[in-house]
Amino acid sequence: MEDWTIWQRWELADHTGKTDLSTHPALPDESERHMELENILEKLLVIDPAKAVTRIAHFEALGLETLPKGVLRPLQVKWTEGSGT
């Protein structure tokens, strides 16, 4: 969640002209922490095919459309069972 929040701050700054793609995916003052989190998550977010399940996500945007164009609004997700095909 922390790394997602770092990216969200970068996305808002990018779409409001306060940074550009050269800083992606984190603002310069957060890039070191992003790298730390990326290293931690890379080791933890590994899919075990024997335990994997497939679900279908249905997203609904929350809140008002007050964010700058292109910025991802907060989402609510509902998961349903799906096939692996």
N, CA, C and O atoms as CSV, one atom per row, in Angstrom:
chain,resi,resn,atom,element,x,y,z
A,1,MET,N,N,0.829,-1.188,0.000
A,1,MET,CA,C,0.000,0.000,0.000
A,1,MET,C,C,0.877,1.257,0.000
A,1,MET,O,O,0.539,2.262,-0.625
A,2,GLU,N,N,1.987,1.185,0.698
A,2,GLU,CA,C,2.879,2.351,0.730
A,2,GLU,C,C,3.428,2.648,-0.661
A,2,GLU,O,O,3.477,3.806,-1.077
A,3,ASP,N,N,3.835,1.620,-1.371
A,3,ASP,CA,C,4.382,1.835,-2.716
A,3,ASP,C,C,3.295,2.343,-3.664
A,3,ASP,O,O,3.574,3.167,-4.535
A,4,TRP,N,N,2.071,1.866,-3.505
A,4,TRP,CA,C,0.958,2.338,-4.324
A,4,TRP,C,C,0.721,3.827,-4.067
A,4,TRP,O,O,0.475,4.589,-5.001
A,5,THR,N,N,0.797,4.236,-2.807
A,5,THR,CA,C,0.605,5.643,-2.450
A,5,THR,C,C,1.710,6.507,-3.044
A,5,THR,O,O,1.453,7.627,-3.485
A,6,ILE,N,N,2.931,5.998,-3.057
A,6,ILE,CA,C,4.044,6.719,-3.681
A,6,ILE,C,C,3.741,6.927,-5.168
A,6,ILE,O,O,3.925,8.022,-5.698
A,7,TRP,N,N,3.276,5.867,-5.832
A,7,TRP,CA,C,2.956,5.986,-7.253
A,7,TRP,C,C,1.801,6.958,-7.480
A,7,TRP,O,O,1.837,7.736,-8.433
A,8,GLN,N,N,0.784,6.930,-6.631
A,8,GLN,CA,C,-0.346,7.844,-6.783
A,8,GLN,C,C,0.099,9.302,-6.692
A,8,GLN,O,O,-0.387,10.150,-7.440
A,9,ARG,N,N,1.020,9.592,-5.779
A,9,ARG,CA,C,1.536,10.970,-5.685
A,9,ARG,C,C,2.289,11.347,-6.961
A,9,ARG,O,O,2.187,12.476,-7.442
A,10,TRP,N,N,3.058,10.371,-7.513
A,10,TRP,CA,C,3.765,10.643,-8.763
A,10,TRP,C,C,2.758,10.893,-9.884
A,10,TRP,O,O,2.919,11.836,-10.660
A,11,GLU,N,N,1.722,10.061,-9.976
A,11,GLU,CA,C,0.727,10.184,-11.048
A,11,GLU,C,C,0.054,11.556,-11.013
A,11,GLU,O,O,-0.101,12.196,-12.053
A,12,LEU,N,N,-0.342,12.007,-9.832
A,12,LEU,CA,C,-0.983,13.313,-9.701
A,12,LEU,C,C,-0.015,14.423,-10.121
A,12,LEU,O,O,-0.401,15.348,-10.836
A,13,ALA,N,N,1.233,14.329,-9.680
A,13,ALA,CA,C,2.229,15.336,-10.059
A,13,ALA,C,C,2.462,15.337,-11.566
A,13,ALA,O,O,2.612,16.400,-12.169
A,14,ASP,N,N,2.492,14.161,-12.174
A,14,ASP,CA,C,2.700,14.064,-13.619
A,14,ASP,C,C,1.547,14.714,-14.381
A,14,ASP,O,O,1.778,15.487,-15.312
A,15,HIS,N,N,0.329,14.413,-14.000
A,15,HIS,CA,C,-0.836,14.939,-14.717
A,15,HIS,C,C,-1.106,16.416,-14.432
A,15,HIS,O,O,-1.901,17.046,-15.130
A,16,THR,N,N,-0.459,16.965,-13.428
A,16,THR,CA,C,-0.627,18.394,-13.134
A,16,THR,C,C,0.622,19.192,-13.536
A,16,THR,O,O,0.745,20.370,-13.201
A,17,GLY,N,N,1.534,18.548,-14.247
A,17,GLY,CA,C,2.710,19.236,-14.775
A,17,GLY,C,C,3.803,19.523,-13.763
A,17,GLY,O,O,4.695,20.325,-14.038
A,18,LYS,N,N,3.757,18.886,-12.592
A,18,LYS,CA,C,4.769,19.136,-11.559
A,18,LYS,C,C,5.963,18.205,-11.680
A,18,LYS,O,O,6.978,18.409,-11.014
A,19,THR,N,N,5.854,17.181,-12.525
A,19,THR,CA,C,6.965,16.287,-12.838
A,19,THR,C,C,6.720,15.733,-14.224
A,19,THR,O,O,5.718,16.064,-14.859
A,20,ASP,N,N,7.618,14.898,-14.698
A,20,ASP,CA,C,7.434,14.298,-16.022
A,20,ASP,C,C,7.816,12.824,-15.984
A,20,ASP,O,O,8.216,12.302,-14.943
A,21,LEU,N,N,7.690,12.165,-17.116
A,21,LEU,CA,C,7.910,10.731,-17.211
A,21,LEU,C,C,9.315,10.309,-16.796
A,21,LEU,O,O,9.527,9.154,-16.426
A,22,SER,N,N,10.276,11.225,-16.853
A,22,SER,CA,C,11.653,10.861,-16.493
A,22,SER,C,C,11.782,10.469,-15.024
A,22,SER,O,O,12.756,9.815,-14.651
A,23,THR,N,N,10.821,10.853,-14.184
A,23,THR,CA,C,10.885,10.514,-12.765
A,23,THR,C,C,10.074,9.265,-12.413
A,23,THR,O,O,10.112,8.805,-11.272
A,24,HIS,N,N,9.352,8.722,-13.372
A,24,HIS,CA,C,8.471,7.558,-13.143
A,24,HIS,C,C,9.232,6.414,-12.507
A,24,HIS,O,O,10.355,6.146,-12.934
A,25,PRO,N,N,8.705,5.735,-11.530
A,25,PRO,CA,C,7.350,5.761,-10.991
A,25,PRO,C,C,7.232,6.456,-9.634
A,25,PRO,O,O,6.238,6.266,-8.932
A,26,ALA,N,N,8.227,7.254,-9.257
A,26,ALA,CA,C,8.166,7.923,-7.954
A,26,ALA,C,C,8.774,9.307,-8.068
A,26,ALA,O,O,9.675,9.536,-8.875
A,27,LEU,N,N,8.281,10.219,-7.263
A,27,LEU,CA,C,8.874,11.552,-7.215
A,27,LEU,C,C,10.304,11.430,-6.697
A,27,LEU,O,O,10.604,10.516,-5.929
A,28,PRO,N,N,11.191,12.338,-7.106
A,28,PRO,CA,C,12.602,12.222,-6.736
A,28,PRO,C,C,12.851,12.021,-5.233
A,28,PRO,O,O,13.724,11.241,-4.854
A,29,ASP,N,N,12.102,12.707,-4.390
A,29,ASP,CA,C,12.336,12.558,-2.947
A,29,ASP,C,C,11.789,11.248,-2.380
A,29,ASP,O,O,12.007,10.944,-1.207
A,30,GLU,N,N,11.078,10.467,-3.202
A,30,GLU,CA,C,10.552,9.181,-2.748
A,30,GLU,C,C,11.129,8.004,-3.533
A,30,GLU,O,O,10.760,6.856,-3.288
A,31,SER,N,N,12.019,8.278,-4.462
A,31,SER,CA,C,12.524,7.198,-5.321
A,31,SER,C,C,13.329,6.166,-4.536
A,31,SER,O,O,13.264,4.976,-4.847
A,32,GLU,N,N,14.080,6.589,-3.535
A,32,GLU,CA,C,14.859,5.635,-2.743
A,32,GLU,C,C,13.932,4.677,-1.983
A,32,GLU,O,O,14.166,3.469,-1.962
A,33,ARG,N,N,12.891,5.215,-1.367
A,33,ARG,CA,C,11.947,4.367,-0.629
A,33,ARG,C,C,11.206,3.431,-1.594
A,33,ARG,O,O,10.968,2.267,-1.270
A,34,HIS,N,N,10.848,3.936,-2.766
A,34,HIS,CA,C,10.203,3.084,-3.767
A,34,HIS,C,C,11.098,1.900,-4.110
A,34,HIS,O,O,10.618,0.770,-4.201
A,35,MET,N,N,12.380,2.142,-4.300
A,35,MET,CA,C,13.312,1.055,-4.633
A,35,MET,C,C,13.403,0.042,-3.496
A,35,MET,O,O,13.449,-1.163,-3.741
A,36,GLU,N,N,13.430,0.524,-2.255
A,36,GLU,CA,C,13.455,-0.384,-1.104
A,36,GLU,C,C,12.217,-1.277,-1.107
A,36,GLU,O,O,12.314,-2.494,-0.946
A,37,LEU,N,N,11.057,-0.658,-1.291
A,37,LEU,CA,C,9.810,-1.417,-1.304
A,37,LEU,C,C,9.750,-2.383,-2.480
A,37,LEU,O,O,9.273,-3.509,-2.339
A,38,GLU,N,N,10.228,-1.949,-3.631
A,38,GLU,CA,C,10.242,-2.809,-4.814
A,38,GLU,C,C,11.065,-4.065,-4.560
A,38,GLU,O,O,10.657,-5.160,-4.947
A,39,ASN,N,N,12.221,-3.920,-3.912
A,39,ASN,CA,C,13.068,-5.074,-3.601
A,39,ASN,C,C,12.381,-6.029,-2.628
A,39,ASN,O,O,12.484,-7.247,-2.772
A,40,ILE,N,N,11.682,-5.478,-1.641
A,40,ILE,CA,C,10.954,-6.309,-0.679
A,40,ILE,C,C,9.820,-7.051,-1.378
A,40,ILE,O,O,9.663,-8.261,-1.213
A,41,LEU,N,N,9.033,-6.317,-2.156
A,41,LEU,CA,C,7.849,-6.898,-2.799
A,41,LEU,C,C,8.210,-7.933,-3.860
A,41,LEU,O,O,7.496,-8.920,-4.034
A,42,GLU,N,N,9.298,-7.714,-4.559
A,42,GLU,CA,C,9.711,-8.649,-5.615
A,42,GLU,C,C,9.907,-10.053,-5.051
A,42,GLU,O,O,9.605,-11.042,-5.720
A,43,LYS,N,N,10.412,-10.139,-3.822
A,43,LYS,CA,C,10.648,-11.443,-3.190
A,43,LYS,C,C,9.363,-12.052,-2.633
A,43,LYS,O,O,9.243,-13.273,-2.534
A,44,LEU,N,N,8.407,-11.203,-2.270
A,44,LEU,CA,C,7.186,-11.683,-1.638
A,44,LEU,C,C,6.048,-11.961,-2.600
A,44,LEU,O,O,5.237,-12.855,-2.357
A,45,LEU,N,N,5.974,-11.216,-3.681
A,45,LEU,CA,C,4.856,-11.347,-4.616
A,45,LEU,C,C,5.194,-12.349,-5.716
A,45,LEU,O,O,5.384,-11.987,-6.877
A,46,VAL,N,N,5.264,-13.602,-5.324
A,46,VAL,CA,C,5.583,-14.688,-6.239
A,46,VAL,C,C,4.367,-15.606,-6.311
A,46,VAL,O,O,3.817,-15.994,-5.281
A,47,ILE,N,N,3.953,-15.947,-7.512
A,47,ILE,CA,C,2.781,-16.802,-7.706
A,47,ILE,C,C,3.193,-18.268,-7.635
A,47,ILE,O,O,4.106,-18.705,-8.336
A,48,ASP,N,N,2.511,-19.011,-6.785
A,48,ASP,CA,C,2.685,-20.453,-6.700
A,48,ASP,C,C,1.552,-21.076,-7.522
A,48,ASP,O,O,0.405,-21.072,-7.076
A,49,PRO,N,N,1.848,-21.612,-8.712
A,49,PRO,CA,C,0.794,-22.166,-9.570
A,49,PRO,C,C,-0.069,-23.222,-8.878
A,49,PRO,O,O,-1.243,-23.373,-9.217
A,50,ALA,N,N,0.487,-23.945,-7.929
A,50,ALA,CA,C,-0.270,-24.988,-7.234
A,50,ALA,C,C,-1.343,-24.390,-6.319
A,50,ALA,O,O,-2.333,-25.054,-6.010
A,51,LYS,N,N,-1.154,-23.153,-5.890
A,51,LYS,CA,C,-2.102,-22.515,-4.976
A,51,LYS,C,C,-2.891,-21.387,-5.643
A,51,LYS,O,O,-3.756,-20.781,-5.011
A,52,ALA,N,N,-2.605,-21.110,-6.885
A,52,ALA,CA,C,-3.216,-19.964,-7.567
A,52,ALA,C,C,-4.706,-20.197,-7.829
A,52,ALA,O,O,-5.133,-21.310,-8.132
A,53,VAL,N,N,-5.476,-19.129,-7.704
A,53,VAL,CA,C,-6.895,-19.149,-8.065
A,53,VAL,C,C,-7.147,-17.990,-9.022
A,53,VAL,O,O,-6.427,-16.992,-9.018
A,54,THR,N,N,-8.170,-18.143,-9.829
A,54,THR,CA,C,-8.515,-17.094,-10.781
A,54,THR,C,C,-9.813,-16.440,-10.345
A,54,THR,O,O,-10.778,-17.120,-9.997
A,55,ARG,N,N,-9.828,-15.120,-10.368
A,55,ARG,CA,C,-11.027,-14.360,-10.041
A,55,ARG,C,C,-11.200,-13.276,-11.105
A,55,ARG,O,O,-10.238,-12.857,-11.749
A,56,ILE,N,N,-12.431,-12.840,-11.272
A,56,ILE,CA,C,-12.728,-11.751,-12.199
A,56,ILE,C,C,-13.013,-10.508,-11.364
A,56,ILE,O,O,-13.801,-10.552,-10.420
A,57,ALA,N,N,-12.371,-9.407,-11.715
A,57,ALA,CA,C,-12.555,-8.164,-10.973
A,57,ALA,C,C,-13.532,-7.255,-11.707
A,57,ALA,O,O,-13.451,-7.084,-12.924
A,58,HIS,N,N,-14.444,-6.685,-10.957
A,58,HIS,CA,C,-15.383,-5.694,-11.476
A,58,HIS,C,C,-15.117,-4.408,-10.704
A,58,HIS,O,O,-15.326,-4.361,-9.492
A,59,PHE,N,N,-14.653,-3.357,-11.397
A,59,PHE,CA,C,-14.263,-2.109,-10.750
A,59,PHE,C,C,-15.345,-1.044,-10.881
A,59,PHE,O,O,-16.042,-0.950,-11.892
A,60,GLU,N,N,-15.459,-0.245,-9.823
A,60,GLU,CA,C,-16.365,0.900,-9.830
A,60,GLU,C,C,-15.594,2.095,-9.290
A,60,GLU,O,O,-15.012,2.028,-8.207
A,61,ALA,N,N,-15.593,3.187,-10.046
A,61,ALA,CA,C,-14.910,4.401,-9.604
A,61,ALA,C,C,-15.686,5.032,-8.456
A,61,ALA,O,O,-16.916,5.084,-8.476
A,62,LEU,N,N,-14.953,5.511,-7.457
A,62,LEU,CA,C,-15.556,6.146,-6.302
A,62,LEU,C,C,-15.308,7.652,-6.325
A,62,LEU,O,O,-14.360,8.121,-6.956
A,63,GLY,N,N,-16.136,8.383,-5.655
A,63,GLY,CA,C,-15.920,9.814,-5.497
A,63,GLY,C,C,-16.279,10.624,-6.725
A,63,GLY,O,O,-16.706,10.099,-7.753
A,64,LEU,N,N,-16.089,11.907,-6.578
A,64,LEU,CA,C,-16.402,12.839,-7.657
A,64,LEU,C,C,-15.265,12.888,-8.658
A,64,LEU,O,O,-14.137,12.504,-8.351
A,65,GLU,N,N,-15.560,13.352,-9.832
A,65,GLU,CA,C,-14.539,13.471,-10.881
A,65,GLU,C,C,-13.805,14.800,-10.744
A,65,GLU,O,O,-13.824,15.617,-11.665
A,66,THR,N,N,-13.160,15.022,-9.604
A,66,THR,CA,C,-12.472,16.289,-9.367
A,66,THR,C,C,-10.973,16.200,-9.604
A,66,THR,O,O,-10.278,17.212,-9.525
A,67,LEU,N,N,-10.467,15.017,-9.890
A,67,LEU,CA,C,-9.044,14.869,-10.144
A,67,LEU,C,C,-8.736,15.320,-11.570
A,67,LEU,O,O,-9.617,15.300,-12.430
A,68,PRO,N,N,-7.486,15.728,-11.827
A,68,PRO,CA,C,-7.120,16.124,-13.191
A,68,PRO,C,C,-7.343,14.977,-14.175
A,68,PRO,O,O,-7.274,13.805,-13.803
A,69,LYS,N,N,-7.606,15.322,-15.414
A,69,LYS,CA,C,-7.837,14.330,-16.462
A,69,LYS,C,C,-6.660,13.363,-16.520
A,69,LYS,O,O,-5.498,13.772,-16.540
A,70,GLY,N,N,-6.983,12.085,-16.547
A,70,GLY,CA,C,-5.966,11.048,-16.646
A,70,GLY,C,C,-5.552,10.442,-15.322
A,70,GLY,O,O,-4.933,9.378,-15.311
A,71,VAL,N,N,-5.873,11.085,-14.197
A,71,VAL,CA,C,-5.495,10.560,-12.892
A,71,VAL,C,C,-6.516,9.504,-12.477
A,71,VAL,O,O,-7.724,9.739,-12.530
A,72,LEU,N,N,-6.025,8.356,-12.070
A,72,LEU,CA,C,-6.880,7.251,-11.676
A,72,LEU,C,C,-7.646,7.591,-10.402
A,72,LEU,O,O,-7.052,7.913,-9.374
A,73,ARG,N,N,-8.976,7.515,-10.485
A,73,ARG,CA,C,-9.816,7.756,-9.320
A,73,ARG,C,C,-9.770,6.550,-8.386
A,73,ARG,O,O,-9.456,5.443,-8.823
A,74,PRO,N,N,-10.078,6.752,-7.104
A,74,PRO,CA,C,-10.153,5.601,-6.199
A,74,PRO,C,C,-11.178,4.606,-6.728
A,74,PRO,O,O,-12.216,4.992,-7.265
A,75,LEU,N,N,-10.876,3.333,-6.569
A,75,LEU,CA,C,-11.735,2.285,-7.098
A,75,LEU,C,C,-12.190,1.331,-6.010
A,75,LEU,O,O,-11.492,1.099,-5.023
A,76,GLN,N,N,-13.363,0.792,-6.213
A,76,GLN,CA,C,-13.869,-0.291,-5.390
A,76,GLN,C,C,-13.917,-1.508,-6.291
A,76,GLN,O,O,-14.295,-1.408,-7.458
A,77,VAL,N,N,-13.534,-2.658,-5.753
A,77,VAL,CA,C,-13.514,-3.861,-6.574
A,77,VAL,C,C,-14.391,-4.941,-5.958
A,77,VAL,O,O,-14.427,-5.113,-4.739
A,78,LYS,N,N,-15.094,-5.663,-6.818
A,78,LYS,CA,C,-15.872,-6.830,-6.411
A,78,LYS,C,C,-15.296,-8.012,-7.180
A,78,LYS,O,O,-15.184,-7.974,-8.406
A,79,TRP,N,N,-14.936,-9.052,-6.456
A,79,TRP,CA,C,-14.334,-10.231,-7.062
A,79,TRP,C,C,-15.372,-11.326,-7.224
A,79,TRP,O,O,-16.172,-11.566,-6.320
A,80,THR,N,N,-15.363,-11.990,-8.370
A,80,THR,CA,C,-16.214,-13.150,-8.599
A,80,THR,C,C,-15.353,-14.289,-9.108
A,80,THR,O,O,-14.263,-14.070,-9.638
A,81,GLU,N,N,-15.852,-15.514,-8.943
A,81,GLU,CA,C,-15.096,-16.662,-9.415
A,81,GLU,C,C,-14.993,-16.637,-10.932
A,81,GLU,O,O,-15.930,-16.245,-11.628
A,82,GLY,N,N,-13.853,-17.055,-11.426
A,82,GLY,CA,C,-13.630,-17.103,-12.865
A,82,GLY,C,C,-12.890,-18.351,-13.240
A,82,GLY,O,O,-12.348,-19.052,-12.385
A,83,SER,N,N,-12.868,-18.625,-14.511
A,83,SER,CA,C,-12.128,-19.818,-14.974
A,83,SER,C,C,-10.695,-19.435,-15.265
A,83,SER,O,O,-10.372,-18.255,-15.399
A,84,GLY,N,N,-9.857,-20.411,-15.360
A,84,GLY,CA,C,-8.445,-20.179,-15.632
A,84,GLY,C,C,-8.132,-20.080,-17.112
A,84,GLY,O,O,-6.968,-20.145,-17.505
A,85,THR,N,N,-9.156,-19.924,-17.936
A,85,THR,CA,C,-8.914,-19.890,-19.387
A,85,THR,C,C,-8.948,-18.486,-19.897
A,85,THR,O,O,-8.766,-18.259,-21.093
